[in-house]
Amino acid sequence: MTAPVVQLRPAPAAASTKRYLSPEQVCELIPGMTVANLKDLRASGKGPAYFKPTGERGHVTLYSEADIICWVEAKRVTTREQS
């Protein structure tokens, strides 16, 4: 006997709303991160993905909260005992 197929409901609209963070808000989210360090990571291409809604030369830089969390989690380091 097979289990009945259950139709999944779509996520509520609020759950799919992206939250954008300023560099200062990113630093509040990541302990020890500074705006200068985040800028250096951005310039070297080693930091999290970001958005420039005012164009490449614009002064506004935004980060998706989900991208920040993914970037931090991708940098996970395990000890030998955890391997």
C-alpha positions as CSV (number, residue, x, y, z in Angstrom):
1,M,0.0,0.0,0.0
2,T,1.4,3.4,-1.0
3,A,1.1,6.6,1.0
4,P,-1.4,9.1,-0.3
5,V,0.1,12.1,-2.2
6,V,-0.1,15.3,-0.2
7,Q,-0.3,18.6,-2.1
8,L,2.1,21.1,-0.6
9,R,0.8,24.6,0.0
10,P,2.8,27.5,-1.3
11,A,4.7,29.5,1.3
12,P,3.0,32.7,2.5
13,A,4.0,35.9,0.7
14,A,5.7,37.2,3.9
15,A,8.0,34.2,4.1
16,S,9.3,34.8,0.7
17,T,10.0,38.5,1.2
18,K,13.7,39.2,1.0
19,R,15.4,41.3,3.7
20,Y,18.2,43.6,2.6
21,L,20.9,44.7,5.0
22,S,23.3,47.7,5.0
23,P,27.0,46.9,5.7
24,E,26.4,48.2,9.3
25,Q,23.5,45.7,9.7
26,V,25.7,42.9,8.4
27,C,28.3,43.7,11.0
28,E,25.6,43.5,13.7
29,L,24.7,40.1,12.4
30,I,28.3,38.7,12.3
31,P,30.2,39.1,15.6
32,G,33.6,40.7,15.1
33,M,32.9,41.9,11.5
34,T,33.7,45.6,10.8
35,V,32.5,47.8,7.9
36,A,36.1,48.2,6.8
37,N,36.7,44.4,6.9
38,L,33.5,43.9,4.9
39,K,34.6,46.5,2.4
40,D,38.0,44.8,2.0
41,L,36.3,41.4,1.4
42,R,34.0,43.0,-1.2
43,A,37.0,44.6,-3.0
44,S,39.0,41.4,-3.0
45,G,36.0,39.3,-4.2
46,K,36.1,37.1,-1.2
47,G,33.1,38.4,0.6
48,P,29.4,37.7,0.4
49,A,27.4,38.6,-2.7
50,Y,26.0,42.2,-2.7
51,F,23.8,44.6,-4.6
52,K,24.6,48.1,-5.9
53,P,21.1,49.5,-6.6
54,T,22.5,52.9,-7.4
55,G,25.0,51.5,-10.0
56,E,28.6,50.4,-9.8
57,R,29.8,53.9,-8.8
58,G,26.9,54.4,-6.4
59,H,27.3,54.7,-2.7
60,V,24.6,52.3,-1.7
61,T,25.6,48.7,-1.0
62,L,23.1,46.1,0.2
63,Y,23.3,42.5,1.2
64,S,20.6,39.9,1.2
65,E,20.2,38.4,4.7
66,A,19.9,35.0,3.2
67,D,23.1,35.4,1.2
68,I,25.0,36.5,4.4
69,I,23.8,33.4,6.3
70,C,24.8,31.1,3.3
71,W,28.2,32.8,3.1
72,V,28.9,32.3,6.8
73,E,27.7,28.7,6.8
74,A,29.8,28.0,3.7
75,K,32.9,29.0,5.7
76,R,32.4,26.3,8.3
77,V,35.6,24.7,9.5
78,T,35.6,21.3,11.3
79,T,38.1,20.1,13.7
80,R,39.8,16.7,13.2
81,E,37.6,15.2,15.9
82,Q,34.5,16.2,14.0
83,S,35.6,14.8,10.7
